[in-house]
Amino acid sequence: MEIAKEAGALLSYDPNLREALWPSREEARTKILSIWDQADIVKVSEVELEFLTGIDSVEDDVVMKLWRPTMKLLLVTLGDQGCKYYARDFRGAVPSFKVQQVDTTGAGDAFVGALLRKIVQDPSSLQDQKKLEEAIKFANACGAITTTKKGAIPSLPTETEVLQLIAKA
């Protein structure tokens, strides 16, 4: 991470909490938060938000407990309810797409991968609310489509599928 940061890379962090893999909840929380200040973009689910803050809420004041001045973007995914986002100068929410869910495996990874692709294509989206919301909408569509099929990799959508879903909405 240090070398990537020195080279000017944008660092993204998705803790992808799996409590069973940790010796204790406290160690998981401590280790996850130990690199928090190094990330530019952090994505947590609503379950991870509760785990890290100890508060069962997705209200802004709770989310902001995880904000660090070094961050460019903090995201809280809300499953089929979409995503809340917090940037340095603005914040908001982007709804998801209604689909017939079959398997949610890989939806978060599809979301993050799609969002990072859009940010790499246009880094100014981190400073432009309209552009960021469009990138999140694209990412939400990727995540939603991924839930319509079984498996994490086979369910990943093509760009055409994503654009078709967005056009239908």
C-alpha positions in Angstrom: 0.0 0.0 0.0 2.8 2.4 0.8 4.5 1.8 -2.5 1.3 2.2 -4.4 0.4 5.4 -2.5 3.9 6.8 -3.2 3.4 6.1 -6.9 0.2 8.0 -6.9 -2.2 5.1 -7.0 -5.8 5.4 -5.8 -6.3 3.0 -3.0 -9.6 1.3 -2.5 -10.6 -0.8 0.5 -13.5 -3.2 0.9 -13.1 -5.0 4.2 -15.5 -7.8 3.1 -16.0 -9.0 6.7 -16.0 -12.7 7.3 -16.1 -13.0 11.1 -15.4 -16.7 11.2 -12.0 -16.1 9.7 -10.9 -13.9 12.7 -9.9 -15.1 16.1 -12.2 -12.5 17.7 -14.6 -9.7 16.7 -12.3 -7.2 18.5 -9.2 -8.3 16.5 -11.2 -8.1 13.3 -12.4 -4.6 14.1 -8.9 -3.4 15.1 -7.1 -4.9 12.1 -9.8 -3.7 9.6 -9.6 -0.1 11.0 -5.7 -0.2 11.2 -5.4 0.6 7.5 -8.4 2.9 7.3 -6.4 6.1 7.0 -4.4 4.8 4.0 -7.4 4.2 1.8 -8.8 6.8 -0.7 -12.0 4.9 -1.3 -13.7 2.7 1.3 -16.8 0.6 0.7 -18.7 -1.0 3.6 -22.0 -2.8 3.7 -24.6 -1.9 6.2 -23.7 -5.0 8.2 -20.0 -3.9 8.2 -21.0 -0.4 9.2 -22.8 -1.8 12.3 -19.9 -4.1 13.1 -17.3 -1.3 12.9 -19.4 1.4 14.7 -21.4 -0.8 17.1 -24.5 1.1 16.1 -27.4 -0.4 14.1 -28.1 2.5 11.8 -27.1 3.9 8.4 -27.8 7.5 9.3 -25.2 10.0 8.3 -24.0 10.7 11.8 -23.2 7.0 12.2 -21.5 6.7 8.8 -19.4 9.8 9.5 -17.8 8.0 12.5 -15.9 6.0 9.8 -14.9 9.1 7.7 -11.3 10.1 7.7 -9.9 13.4 6.2 -7.6 11.3 3.9 -10.6 9.7 2.2 -11.9 10.8 -1.2 -15.0 8.6 -1.0 -16.8 6.5 1.6 -19.6 4.2 0.4 -22.3 2.3 2.3 -24.0 -0.4 0.2 -27.6 -1.1 1.2 -28.4 -4.2 -0.8 -31.4 -3.8 -2.9 -31.9 -0.3 -1.5 -28.8 1.1 -3.4 -25.9 3.0 -1.9 -25.1 6.0 0.2 -22.0 8.0 -0.7 -19.9 10.5 1.1 -17.3 12.6 -0.7 -15.3 15.6 0.7 -17.7 18.2 -0.6 -21.0 16.4 -1.0 -23.0 13.3 -0.1 -26.1 11.5 -1.3 -27.7 8.3 -2.1 -28.3 6.4 -5.4 -31.2 3.8 -5.5 -30.7 0.3 -6.8 -32.5 -1.4 -9.6 -35.4 -3.8 -9.0 -34.5 -7.2 -10.3 -35.5 -10.8 -9.5 -32.8 -11.9 -7.1 -31.4 -15.5 -7.3 -28.1 -15.3 -5.5 -26.4 -12.3 -4.0 -22.9 -13.8 -4.1 -20.5 -11.4 -5.8 -22.9 -8.4 -6.0 -20.6 -6.3 -3.7 -17.6 -7.2 -5.7 -19.4 -6.4 -9.0 -20.4 -3.0 -7.6 -16.9 -2.1 -6.4 -15.2 -3.3 -9.6 -17.7 -1.3 -11.8 -17.4 1.8 -9.7 -13.6 1.7 -9.7 -13.6 1.2 -13.5 -15.7 4.3 -13.9 -13.5 6.3 -11.5 -10.4 5.3 -13.3 -12.0 6.3 -16.6 -12.9 9.7 -15.2 -11.1 10.6 -11.9 -12.9 14.0 -11.9 -16.0 12.0 -10.8 -14.6 12.1 -7.3 -15.1 15.9 -7.3 -18.3 16.1 -9.4 -21.5 15.0 -7.8 -23.4 14.4 -11.0 -20.6 12.3 -12.5 -20.2 10.3 -9.3 -23.9 9.6 -9.1 -23.7 8.3 -12.7 -20.8 6.1 -11.9 -22.6 4.7 -8.8 -25.8 4.1 -10.9 -23.6 2.1 -13.3 -22.1 0.2 -10.3 -25.6 -0.4 -8.8 -26.8 -1.9 -12.1 -23.8 -4.2 -12.2 -24.4 -5.4 -8.6 -28.2 -5.8 -9.3 -27.6 -7.9 -12.5 -25.1 -10.1 -10.6 -27.9 -11.1 -8.2 -30.1 -12.4 -11.0 -27.8 -15.4 -11.7 -25.9 -18.0 -9.6 -22.2 -17.7 -8.8 -19.9 -14.7 -8.4 -18.0 -14.9 -11.7 -20.6 -16.4 -14.1 -23.1 -13.7 -13.0 -21.0 -10.7 -13.9 -22.8 -8.6 -16.5 -21.5 -7.3 -19.8 -21.5 -3.5 -20.3 -24.3 -3.9 -22.8 -26.5 -5.7 -20.1 -25.8 -2.9 -17.7 -26.6 -0.1 -20.1 -29.9 -1.9 -21.1 -30.9 -2.1 -17.4 -30.1 1.5 -16.9 -32.1 2.5 -20.0 -35.2 0.6 -18.8 -35.2 2.4 -15.5 
